[in-house]
Structures are given as C-alpha cells and as structure tokens.
Amino acid sequence: MPRLSVLLVRAALIYLALGITIGALLLWNKGVPLHPLLWRLLPAHMEFLLLGWTVQLAMGIAFWILPRWQSKRGNVRFVWAAFVLLNAGIWLVVLPAWFGAQNSVVILGRGLETTAVGAFALHAWPRVKPWVENAT
C-alpha cells in the first residue's frame, strides 16, 4: 500500500475514533445529563464520521486500488492537496460550533472540503479507463 494511502486510512481511523467517542459521550449525556453544552459536539460527531471517516477512507483506498498506467499513479500533488484541504475544511466546520465563530468560517470550511473532492477527482479521473467492448 502506498505511503499516501496509509496516511489517508490512518487519518480516517483517527476520525472514526473521535466520532465514536463523541457519539458515546452524547449518548451518555442523553441518558444521564452531564452538561447541556455537550450538545455542541453533535456537528463534530457528524462531520468526523461522515467526512473525516467515510470520505477520507474512500480516498485512501481509491488512491491505492485504482489502476496505474505504466506503474505510475499520476500526479500525487492533487491527492496531497485533497488530504490537506479536506482536513482543514473539517476542522473549519467543527471549530465554530465550539467557539461560536462566524458562519463565514463554516462556509470557508465547506468550500475547502468541496475543493478537496475536486482535487482528488482531478487525480483519479485519468486513472479510470472507460470500458470498451469488442465490436464484432
């Protein structure tokens, strides 16, 4: 497995652990109220599991498993950019809920996440060869 795939999968596993931990804390708080401000962690729980875990894991496995042409994976700078942009976007979406920051920070985070998906698509698109049937 390439080093970049390992990094993406490890980051996804960290987000899984964070998301499950926050989810367990929220569930505990629902049964035995600890503090009402714990509900501010709900957006982080959703963001960590939906984008941090799912999207990042998919990107890591796709980078590893998509076909290579002449034993090259293509321009990996797009995947590095996707990794950095996705993680920055996740944290820019999560932190304003904790600190009461502006909605513009959340919009910036969503923009970074969208750009990350686009950067990964730019890398992956040339690696996908269309299926051509034998016309006989």
DOVEXFI-462665 format. One record per atom (N, C-alpha, C, O): atom name; x negated, y negated, z negated. Coordinates in steps of 0.001 Angstrom, whole numbers, padded with zeros to 6 digits. Layout:
CA, X, Y, Z
...
***
This chain:
N, -000853, 001168, 000000
CA, 000000, 000000, 000000
C, -000901, -001234, 000000
O, -001843, -001304, -000789
N, -000628, -002209, 000873
CA, -001451, -003424, 000918
C, -001370, -004226, -000382
O, -000386, -004160, -001119
N, -002416, -004968, -000631
CA, -002510, -005746, -001874
C, -001357, -006733, -002026
O, -000838, -006917, -003126
N, -000959, -007362, -000936
CA, 000136, -008316, -000998
C, 001458, -007633, -001337
O, 002279, -008195, -002062
N, 001665, -006440, -000821
CA, 002874, -005681, -001185
C, 002868, -005332, -002666
O, 003894, -005426, -003341
N, 001720, -004932, -003158
CA, 001601, -004608, -004583
C, 001932, -005836, -005429
O, 002631, -005729, -006436
N, 001432, -006995, -005021
CA, 001705, -008225, -005753
C, 003194, -008566, -005731
O, 003754, -008947, -006759
N, 003837, -008435, -004576
CA, 005267, -008723, -004472
C, 006094, -007754, -005318
O, 007036, -008171, -005992
N, 005752, -006480, -005289
CA, 006510, -005495, -006060
C, 006287, -005693, -007555
O, 007228, -005566, -008340
N, 005066, -005999, -007958
CA, 004808, -006246, -009383
C, 005560, -007479, -009881
O, 006119, -007471, -010977
N, 005570, -008529, -009076
CA, 006323, -009725, -009450
C, 007812, -009397, -009553
O, 008497, -009879, -010454
N, 008312, -008572, -008624
CA, 009719, -008164, -008675
C, 010012, -007386, -009956
O, 011065, -007573, -010565
N, 009101, -006527, -010366
CA, 009305, -005765, -011598
C, 009281, -006670, -012834
O, 009998, -006422, -013803
N, 008463, -007709, -012795
CA, 008457, -008676, -013906
C, 009807, -009387, -013980
O, 010364, -009565, -015064
N, 010334, -009796, -012811
CA, 011651, -010434, -012798
C, 012743, -009468, -013252
O, 013698, -009883, -013909
N, 012616, -008197, -012915
CA, 013586, -007208, -013385
C, 013570, -007130, -014903
O, 014620, -007125, -015545
N, 012367, -007068, -015475
CA, 012253, -007002, -016936
C, 012815, -008263, -017592
O, 013516, -008178, -018601
N, 012509, -009434, -017023
CA, 013049, -010682, -017573
C, 014571, -010725, -017459
O, 015257, -011112, -018405
N, 015096, -010329, -016304
CA, 016541, -010350, -016090
C, 017288, -009402, -017000
O, 018347, -009745, -017525
N, 016744, -008210, -017193
CA, 017385, -007238, -018078
C, 017323, -007716, -019528
O, 018290, -007572, -020277
N, 016186, -008283, -019919
CA, 016047, -008788, -021287
C, 017036, -009917, -021565
O, 017692, -009935, -022606
N, 017134, -010848, -020635
CA, 018094, -011943, -020810
C, 019518, -011411, -020807
O, 020350, -011858, -021596
N, 019807, -010452, -019918
CA, 021142, -009857, -019877
C, 021491, -009157, -021174
O, 022622, -009259, -021650
N, 020533, -008445, -021753
CA, 020781, -007773, -023026
C, 021020, -008792, -024144
O, 021875, -008595, -025007
N, 020260, -009869, -024114
CA, 020445, -010926, -025109
C, 021822, -011573, -024972
O, 022482, -011850, -025973
N, 022251, -011812, -023741
CA, 023579, -012392, -023520
C, 024682, -011429, -023959
O, 025686, -011849, -024535
N, 024494, -010154, -023691
CA, 025488, -009166, -024106
C, 025558, -009065, -025628
O, 026642, -008962, -026202
N, 024407, -009095, -026267
CA, 024370, -009084, -027733
C, 025086, -010323, -028283
O, 025863, -010237, -029233
N, 024805, -011478, -027662
CA, 025416, -012726, -028097
C, 026934, -012702, -027895
O, 027671, -013358, -028631
N, 027389, -011962, -026920
CA, 028834, -011858, -026692
C, 029508, -011060, -027808
O, 030621, -011383, -028224
N, 028831, -010017, -028291
CA, 029403, -009184, -029351
C, 029186, -009763, -030736
O, 030115, -009832, -031542
N, 027962, -010177, -031010
CA, 027597, -010770, -032290
C, 026998, -012139, -031987
O, 025813, -012238, -031668
N, 027795, -013185, -032082
CA, 027308, -014510, -031686
C, 026040, -014915, -032439
O, 026005, -014930, -033670
N, 025025, -015235, -031685
CA, 023758, -015692, -032258
C, 023672, -017212, -032215
O, 023439, -017872, -033227
N, 023867, -017749, -031008
CA, 023799, -019196, -030832
C, 024539, -019545, -029546
O, 024360, -018865, -028536
N, 025361, -020584, -029559
CA, 026133, -020913, -028358
C, 025278, -021379, -027179
O, 025708, -021269, -026031
N, 024091, -021888, -027438
CA, 023234, -022354, -026341
C, 022610, -021215, -025544
O, 022021, -021445, -024488
N, 022736, -019984, -026043
CA, 022190, -018852, -025289
C, 022876, -018676, -023935
O, 022303, -018077, -023025
N, 024088, -019188, -023796
CA, 024791, -019056, -022525
C, 024131, -019876, -021426
O, 024437, -019687, -020249
N, 023230, -020782, -021790
CA, 022449, -021497, -020777
C, 021500, -020565, -020042
O, 020961, -020936, -018999
N, 021287, -019374, -020557
CA, 020409, -018405, -019909
C, 021111, -017616, -018802
O, 020453, -016880, -018067
N, 022420, -017753, -018672
CA, 023152, -016994, -017653
C, 022656, -017280, -016239
O, 022468, -016328, -015482
N, 022428, -018548, -015829
CA, 021883, -018769, -014484
C, 020509, -018126, -014285
O, 020205, -017640, -013196
N, 019682, -018122, -015326
CA, 018370, -017481, -015227
C, 018529, -015973, -015038
O, 017815, -015366, -014240
N, 019455, -015380, -015762
CA, 019725, -013950, -015636
C, 020111, -013603, -014196
O, 019591, -012647, -013620
N, 021014, -014376, -013631
CA, 021462, -014107, -012255
C, 020342, -014364, -011245
O, 020140, -013574, -010322
N, 019630, -015449, -011419
CA, 018566, -015817, -010476
C, 017428, -014801, -010496
O, 016922, -014401, -009447
N, 017029, -014387, -011706
CA, 015931, -013425, -011829
C, 016286, -012090, -011185
O, 015449, -011473, -010525
N, 017527, -011645, -011377
CA, 017890, -010342, -010829
C, 018233, -010397, -009346
O, 017856, -009498, -008594
N, 018941, -011435, -008914
CA, 019349, -011493, -007508
C, 018207, -011875, -006575
O, 018025, -011238, -005537
N, 017452, -012880, -006916
CA, 016385, -013326, -006020
C, 015011, -012834, -006459
O, 014221, -012368, -005638
N, 014729, -012939, -007748
CA, 013419, -012514, -008219
C, 013185, -011028, -008041
O, 012121, -010617, -007577
N, 014156, -010227, -008400
CA, 014021, -008780, -008310
C, 014358, -008274, -006912
O, 013518, -007643, -006271
N, 015553, -008534, -006434
CA, 016033, -007925, -005196
C, 015292, -008427, -003965
O, 014758, -007630, -003194
N, 015257, -009729, -003776
CA, 014645, -010282, -002564
C, 013144, -010025, -002552
O, 012584, -009657, -001520
N, 012500, -010215, -003682
CA, 011054, -010022, -003726
C, 010666, -008560, -003520
O, 009665, -008269, -002867
N, 011452, -007646, -004074
CA, 011185, -006228, -003843
C, 011376, -005881, -002373
O, 010566, -005156, -001795
N, 012439, -006395, -001767
CA, 012678, -006135, -000343
C, 011544, -006683, 000520
O, 011117, -006035, 001476
N, 011055, -007878, 000181
CA, 009950, -008451, 000944
C, 008682, -007617, 000793
O, 007969, -007392, 001771
N, 008399, -007164, -000407
CA, 007201, -006357, -000635
C, 007236, -005037, 000111
O, 006239, -004639, 000714
N, 008365, -004357, 000079
CA, 008479, -003073, 000771
C, 008502, -003286, 002279
O, 007909, -002501, 003019
N, 009179, -004338, 002749
CA, 009220, -004611, 004185
C, 007827, -004937, 004720
O, 007458, -004486, 005804
N, 007062, -005710, 003973
CA, 005699, -006032, 004410
C, 004868, -004769, 004540
O, 004048, -004655, 005452
N, 005069, -003837, 003653
CA, 004312, -002596, 003658
C, 004775, -001664, 004777
O, 003944, -001050, 005446
N, 006077, -001552, 004988
CA, 006607, -000466, 005800
C, 006904, -000829, 007256
O, 007002, 000059, 008103
N, 007049, -002121, 007557
CA, 007320, -002480, 008954
C, 006154, -002057, 009839
O, 005008, -002023, 009392
N, 006451, -001735, 011092
CA, 005386, -001244, 011979
C, 004265, -002266, 012172
O, 004488, -003477, 012154
N, 003064, -001743, 012356
CA, 001905, -002576, 012650
C, 001525, -002346, 014103
O, 001639, -001235, 014622
N, 001081, -003390, 014738
CA, 000621, -003261, 016117
C, -000893, -003336, 016116
O, -001476, -004320, 015661
N, -001521, -002298, 016625
CA, -002978, -002185, 016676
C, -003581, -002353, 015284
O, -004575, -003056, 015103
N, -002968, -001702, 014316
CA, -003385, -001655, 012907
C, -003487, -003038, 012263
O, -004277, -003223, 011337
N, -002705, -004010, 012733
CA, -002683, -005338, 012129
C, -001272, -005656, 011670
O, -000291, -005280, 012312
N, -001190, -006348, 010560
CA, 000111, -006733, 010022
C, 000548, -008113, 010492
O, 001623, -008578, 010114
N, -000244, -008756, 011286
CA, 000117, -010086, 011757
C, -000427, -011158, 010835
O, -001330, -010909, 010036
N, 000127, -012346, 010952
CA, -000320, -013490, 010175
C, 000254, -013406, 008761
O, 001433, -013685, 008544
N, -000584, -013023, 007807
CA, -000107, -012835, 006434
C, 000055, -014146, 005686
O, 000566, -014156, 004566
N, -000371, -015252, 006282
CA, -000185, -016548, 005615
C, 001298, -016853, 005416
O, 001679, -017491, 004435
N, 002136, -016393, 006354
CA, 003574, -016595, 006200
C, 004102, -015844, 004978
O, 004971, -016349, 004267
N, 003587, -014649, 004735
CA, 004049, -013863, 003587
C, 003535, -014484, 002287
O, 004266, -014534, 001297
N, 002299, -014951, 002280
CA, 001787, -015649, 001097
C, 002620, -016894, 000816
O, 002957, -017181, -000333
N, 002947, -017628, 001875
CA, 003784, -018826, 001707
C, 005154, -018440, 001172
O, 005697, -019123, 000304
N, 005719, -017346, 001686
CA, 007027, -016882, 001209
C, 006958, -016516, -000266
O, 007873, -016833, -001026
N, 005890, -015856, -000676
CA, 005719, -015468, -002076
C, 005677, -016699, -002987
O, 006371, -016748, -004003
N, 004869, -017679, -002624
CA, 004723, -018884, -003442
C, 006018, -019694, -003444
O, 006472, -020139, -004498
N, 006612, -019885, -002268
CA, 007833, -020689, -002171
C, 009003, -020041, -002909
O, 009774, -020730, -003577
N, 009136, -018719, -002791
CA, 010239, -018034, -003466
C, 010119, -018165, -004978
O, 011099, -018472, -005657
N, 008935, -017936, -005502
CA, 008756, -018016, -006950
C, 008896, -019448, -007458
O, 009476, -019671, -008521
N, 008377, -020414, -006720
CA, 008560, -021814, -007114
C, 010037, -022185, -007068
O, 010532, -022886, -007951
N, 010735, -021720, -006049
CA, 012161, -022007, -005936
C, 012970, -021398, -007064
O, 013880, -022034, -007595
N, 012643, -020177, -007431
CA, 013360, -019521, -008534
C, 013211, -020334, -009814
O, 014195, -020578, -010513
N, 012006, -020748, -010120
CA, 011784, -021494, -011359
C, 012382, -022891, -011300
O, 012803, -023426, -012326
N, 012425, -023493, -010106
CA, 013055, -024811, -009996
C, 014576, -024733, -010121
O, 015223, -025724, -010460
N, 015142, -023570, -009852
CA, 016579, -023390, -010045
C, 016879, -023060, -011506
O, 017907, -023482, -012036
N, 016003, -022319, -012152
CA, 016246, -021849, -013526
C, 015973, -022929, -014567
O, 016771, -023105, -015488
N, 014893, -023636, -014445
CA, 014486, -024571, -015496
C, 015456, -025721, -015744
O, 015634, -026099, -016902
N, 016091, -026298, -014731
CA, 017032, -027383, -015032
C, 018184, -026970, -015944
O, 018685, -027798, -016704
N, 018609, -025728, -015887
CA, 019686, -025262, -016771
C, 019229, -025284, -018230
O, 020038, -025517, -019128
N, 017951, -025046, -018470
CA, 017438, -025044, -019837
C, 017188, -026450, -020354
O, 017434, -026744, -021524
N, 016697, -027319, -019476
CA, 016271, -028642, -019918
C, 017213, -029765, -019508
O, 016957, -030930, -019815
N, 018284, -029435, -018826
CA, 019251, -030448, -018423
C, 018713, -031414, -017385
O, 019022, -032605, -017435
N, 017921, -030930, -016454
CA, 017348, -031793, -015423
C, 018393, -032103, -014341
O, 019530, -031635, -014401
N, 017989, -032874, -013388
CA, 018876, -033313, -012310
C, 019267, -032154, -011390
O, 018546, -031164, -011266
N, 020422, -032305, -010754
CA, 020851, -031315, -009761
C, 019968, -031344, -008528
O, 019918, -030363, -007786
N, 019270, -032447, -008293
CA, 018375, -032522, -007136
C, 017232, -031513, -007256
O, 016709, -031044, -006246
N, 016848, -031182, -008477
CA, 015799, -030175, -008681
C, 016316, -028803, -008255
O, 015582, -028021, -007651
N, 017564, -028513, -008564
CA, 018169, -027242, -008150
C, 018269, -027179, -006632
O, 017998, -026140, -006031
N, 018655, -028282, -006018
CA, 018746, -028315, -004557
C, 017373, -028108, -003926
O, 017250, -027408, -002921
N, 016345, -028711, -004509
CA, 014983, -028501, -004031
C, 014586, -027035, -004169
O, 013975, -026468, -003263
N, 014931, -026420, -005300
CA, 014631, -025006, -005509
C, 015317, -024121, -004489
O, 014702, -023198, -003954
N, 016586, -024391, -004212
CA, 017308, -023612, -003193
C, 016678, -023799, -001818
O, 016612, -022861, -001024
N, 016215, -025021, -001540
CA, 015533, -025261, -000270
C, 014240, -024468, -000155
O, 013924, -023931, 000906
N, 013496, -024397, -001253
CA, 012256, -023606, -001254
C, 012556, -022120, -001058
O, 011835, -021429, -000339
N, 013609, -021637, -001691
CA, 013979, -020226, -001526
C, 014374, -019926, -000079
O, 013998, -018893, 000477
N, 015126, -020829, 000514
CA, 015533, -020651, 001910
C, 014326, -020702, 002829
O, 014232, -019914, 003770
N, 013409, -021610, 002572
CA, 012190, -021704, 003367
C, 011346, -020442, 003215
O, 010715, -019997, 004174
N, 011332, -019866, 002015
CA, 010583, -018624, 001791
C, 011137, -017492, 002639
O, 010378, -016725, 003230
N, 012453, -017388, 002700
CA, 013054, -016337, 003524
C, 012726, -016572, 004996
O, 012449, -015629, 005737
N, 012759, -017834, 005411
CA, 012398, -018155, 006793
C, 010948, -017834, 007111
O, 010648, -017318, 008187
N, 010046, -018136, 006184
CA, 008625, -017831, 006388
C, 008408, -016327, 006502
O, 007625, -015866, 007333
N, 009111, -015562, 005656
CA, 008957, -014117, 005753
C, 009526, -013596, 007065
O, 008964, -012679, 007664
N, 010628, -014170, 007514
CA, 011217, -013756, 008792
C, 010274, -014067, 009947
O, 010178, -013282, 010891
N, 009575, -015203, 009889
CA, 008600, -015528, 010927
C, 007488, -014495, 010999
O, 006987, -014180, 012078
N, 007107, -013974, 009849
CA, 006087, -012927, 009843
C, 006642, -011595, 010351
O, 005993, -010909, 011140
N, 007832, -011238, 009901
CA, 008370, -009905, 010185
C, 008922, -009775, 011598
O, 008897, -008684, 012168
N, 009413, -010850, 012166
CA, 010090, -010772, 013468
C, 009225, -010127, 014558
O, 009719, -009235, 015248
N, 007972, -010526, 014749
CA, 007175, -009889, 015799
C, 006852, -008418, 015516
O, 006510, -007676, 016437
N, 006956, -007999, 014279
CA, 006639, -006608, 013939
C, 007786, -005660, 014239
O, 007605, -004442, 014221
N, 008947, -006195, 014510
CA, 010108, -005364, 014802
C, 010232, -005255, 016313
O, 010479, -006245, 017001
N, 010061, -004060, 016814
CA, 010135, -003832, 018256
C, 011543, -003354, 018599
O, 012041, -002419, 017973
N, 012197, -003982, 019589
CA, 013553, -003540, 019917
C, 013540, -002127, 020499
O, 012611, -001721, 021199
N, 014587, -001412, 020186
CA, 014745, -000050, 020665
C, 015132, -000081, 022148
O, 016125, -000707, 022520
N, 014351, 000593, 022985
CA, 014634, 000636, 024411
C, 014912, 002087, 024769
O, 014073, 002969, 024586
N, 016117, 002307, 025286
CA, 016467, 003668, 025679
C, 015922, 003974, 027063
O, 015770, 003091, 027907
N, 015636, 005238, 027267
CA, 015120, 005698, 028553
C, 016274, 005714, 029551
O, 017195, 006521, 029430
N, 016221, 004829, 030529
CA, 017289, 004739, 031535
C, 017017, 005730, 032659
O, 016207, 005468, 033548
N, 017683, 006842, 032613
CA, 017513, 007837, 033679
C, 018804, 008128, 034365
O, 018844, 008943, 035287
***
